[in-house]
Amino acid sequence: HDERKVPIMSEDFEIGSLVPATPFDCGAGFVNPAGALDPGLVIAPEPHDYVAFLCSLPQLSPDDVRAATGVKCQVPPLASPADLNVPSVTVSALRGSLSIRRRVTNVASDAETYLCSTLPPAGVDVAVRPGWFEVAPGETRELAVELSVTRASGAFSFGEIVLTGSLGHLARLPLAVRPLATT
């Protein structure tokens, strides 16, 4: 909604046709420049993460990846393309359940304890493990995110994972999931 509490609209496929906007249209929110100076946690992919992502795509062969990047696929590649370590989670065809990973790094100068909470997308259960963690400056922790379909709809639904720090830091990971089948 905008500042007048009116739904934000987006242009549909037909020119001049408007529909309520989704997070795909709006993004994850606004940039807070002051908060960016002291974010607490970051989720930062490394160059090798992108090669592992390409290697996990079923339509690309290891030869295709090497020809495009000059780098060989490491064995094993990512378990799922959704494991690409970026600060959002998108699953375009969830059938049953899927476990994905995210690595978070503390870039603050103090150790901090984080509590993980979720606002699950409609039709999807979301669990984050561990449910809380402590992370020292410069240290990285791995989070496992378990997504399970509770009601198939075939349409994208949206939610978020919120990591709340004991020293006031907050990190949000937007979720976009299309639940297709419960099994």
Disulfide bonds with the S-S distance in Angstrom:
Cys55-Cys73 2.02
